[in-house]
Every structure is written in C-alpha cells, then in structure tokens.
Amino acid sequence: MTFKQGLAAVVAAVALMATGFGAKTFADNYWAGHVDVVAINTDIDTLASRVQAKNTQITQLNADLASAKATVAGSQDQIKGLQDQLVQADADKQAALQAKIAEIDQKIAEGNRKVAAKQQEVDAANQRAAALQQQLATAQQQLNAAQAKGNADLDQALTEVQATRAKADQAVQANQ
C-alpha cells in the first residue's frame, strides 16, 4: 500500500503541476492584460538599463571632473611657482640694476674727483704761467728801460763825439 500511495501522490503532484502549467499557459494566451504587463516589464528593464548607463556615465564624468580639478590645481600651483620665479627674477634684476647704478655713480664720482684734481693742477699751472708772464713783463720793462738809458747814453756819446769831431775839424781848418 505504501507504494500505491506514493505512486498516487506522485501522479497527483504531476497532475497538479500540469494543471498549473496549463492554467498559466491559458492565462498567458487569453488574458488581455498579460501583454501589457510584459510590455511594462520590458519598458522597466529598458529604463533600468538606461538609468544604470546614465549612472555609469555620471560616475565617469565625476571622475573626469575630479581629474580636471586636479589638473587645474596642478596648473595653478605651476602658475604660482612661475609667478614667484618671475617676481624673484625681477627682484634680482632690480638688485643688479641698482648695484650697476651704484657702481656707475661711484665711477662718475671718481672721475669728478680726478677732473677736480686736474683742474687744480691746471689752475696752479695757470697761476705759475701768470706769475712767469708777470716776471717776463717786468723783465721786458727793465730791458726797455735799460735800452732806453743805453740809447740815451749812446746818443749823448754820439753827440759828444760829433761835437768833438766838429771841433777837431774846425781846429784843423783853422790851422791850415
């Protein structure tokens, strides 16, 4: 009896399953809302895949945005570094320029001192020349005075000689 009962239970289970499958097939084929449910399920699957694709795209775009932000931050750091270098280079050039200006000013001052020293030498030489010129003028005046006196003495001597000659000529003529 147990075998018959087990067999009957198996047959009953198979019959029940066949009835359920048949009922489902019947319902699928003849129930009007089934096509709509399938279409809705298909649309839900399509929407779910689109949402998943959009979420994947959003995740990728967020990653790209983070990468771009990192790149911008790196570029800004690089720009800051270059600006700092430019400021430092400008400061160095200004310092070098100021040093060159100071050196040129020192050379100019040194040149001015040398010019002043040469000017003093020229002034001293001009004073010596003026003194020598004065001495020459004094000597020329003394020479002129001596020549004038010498000429006066010569004129007087010549006059005396001429007078003596005239007297001698008279004496010679008187005694002839």
C-alpha positions in Angstrom: 0.0 0.0 0.0 2.7 2.4 0.6 3.9 2.1 -2.9 0.4 2.6 -4.3 0.0 5.6 -2.0 3.4 7.0 -3.1 2.5 6.4 -6.7 -0.8 8.1 -6.2 0.9 11.0 -4.6 3.3 11.4 -7.5 0.5 11.1 -10.0 -1.5 13.7 -8.1 1.5 16.0 -7.9 2.2 15.7 -11.6 -1.4 16.3 -12.4 -1.5 19.3 -10.2 1.6 20.7 -11.9 0.3 20.0 -15.3 -2.9 21.8 -14.4 -1.0 24.8 -13.1 1.2 25.0 -16.2 -1.9 24.6 -18.3 -3.7 27.3 -16.4 -0.6 29.6 -16.8 -0.4 29.0 -20.5 -4.1 29.5 -20.8 -3.8 32.7 -18.8 -0.9 33.9 -20.9 -2.6 33.3 -24.1 -6.0 34.5 -23.2 -5.6 37.1 -20.5 -5.6 40.6 -22.2 -3.5 42.3 -19.5 -0.6 39.9 -19.9 0.8 41.6 -23.0 0.6 44.9 -21.2 2.4 43.5 -18.2 5.1 42.1 -20.4 5.5 45.4 -22.2 5.7 47.3 -18.9 8.3 44.8 -17.7 10.3 45.3 -20.9 10.0 49.1 -20.5 11.0 48.9 -16.9 14.1 46.8 -17.9 14.9 49.3 -20.6 14.6 52.2 -18.2 16.6 50.4 -15.6 19.4 49.8 -18.1 19.3 53.4 -19.2 19.4 54.6 -15.6 22.3 52.3 -15.0 24.1 53.6 -18.1 23.4 57.2 -17.0 24.7 56.4 -13.5 27.8 54.8 -15.0 28.2 57.9 -17.3 27.7 60.3 -14.2 30.3 58.3 -12.3 32.8 58.6 -15.2 32.0 62.3 -15.6 32.5 62.8 -11.9 35.9 61.0 -12.2 36.8 63.2 -15.2 35.7 66.3 -13.3 37.9 65.3 -10.3 40.8 64.7 -12.7 40.3 68.0 -14.4 40.1 69.8 -11.0 43.4 68.1 -10.0 44.9 69.2 -13.3 43.6 72.7 -12.8 45.0 72.7 -9.2 48.4 71.5 -10.5 48.4 74.1 -13.2 47.5 76.8 -10.7 50.4 75.6 -8.5 52.7 75.7 -11.5 51.5 79.2 -12.4 52.0 80.3 -8.8 55.5 78.9 -8.9 56.3 80.6 -12.2 54.9 83.9 -10.9 57.1 83.5 -7.8 60.1 82.9 -10.1 59.2 85.9 -12.1 58.9 88.1 -9.0 62.3 86.7 -7.8 63.9 87.3 -11.2 62.5 90.8 -11.3 63.9 91.4 -7.8 67.3 90.0 -8.8 67.3 92.2 -11.9 66.4 95.3 -9.9 69.1 94.5 -7.3 71.6 94.0 -10.2 70.5 97.2 -11.8 70.8 99.1 -8.5 74.3 97.7 -8.0 75.3 98.7 -11.5 73.8 102.2 -10.9 75.8 102.5 -7.7 79.0 101.3 -9.5 78.4 103.9 -12.3 77.8 106.6 -9.7 81.0 105.7 -7.9 82.9 105.8 -11.2 81.4 109.2 -12.0 82.3 110.5 -8.6 85.8 109.1 -9.0 86.0 110.7 -12.5 84.8 114.0 -11.0 87.5 113.8 -8.3 90.1 113.2 -11.0 88.8 116.1 -13.0 88.8 118.4 -9.9 92.4 117.3 -9.2 93.4 118.0 -12.8 91.5 121.3 -12.7 93.6 122.2 -9.6 96.7 121.3 -11.5 95.6 123.4 -14.4 94.7 126.3 -12.1 98.2 126.0 -10.4 99.9 125.9 -13.8 97.8 128.9 -15.0 98.9 130.8 -11.8 102.6 129.8 -12.5 102.1 130.9 -16.1 100.6 134.2 -14.9 103.5 134.7 -12.5 106.0 134.0 -15.2 104.1 136.2 -17.6 104.3 139.0 -14.9 108.0 138.3 -14.4 108.5 138.4 -18.2 106.6 141.7 -18.4 108.7 143.2 -15.6 111.9 141.9 -17.2 110.8 143.4 -20.6 110.1 146.7 -18.9 113.5 146.6 -17.3 115.1 145.7 -20.6 113.2 148.6 -22.3 114.3 151.0 -19.6 117.9 149.7 -19.9 117.8 150.0 -23.6 116.3 153.5 -23.4 119.1 154.5 -21.0 121.7 152.9 -23.1 120.3 154.6 -26.2 120.3 157.9 -24.3 123.9 157.3 -23.3 124.8 156.4 -26.9 123.0 159.4 -28.2 124.8 161.6 -25.8 128.2 160.0 -26.6 127.4 160.3 -30.3 126.6 163.9 -29.8 129.7 164.4 -27.9 131.8 162.6 -30.5 130.2 164.6 -33.3 130.8 167.8 -31.3 134.4 166.7 -30.8 134.8 165.9 -34.4 133.3 169.2 -35.5 135.7 170.9 -33.0 138.6 168.9 -34.4 137.6 169.7 -38.0 137.4 173.4 -37.0 140.8 173.2 -35.4 142.2 171.5 -38.5 140.7 174.1 -40.7 141.8 176.9 -38.6 145.4 175.8 -38.6 145.7 175.1 -42.2 
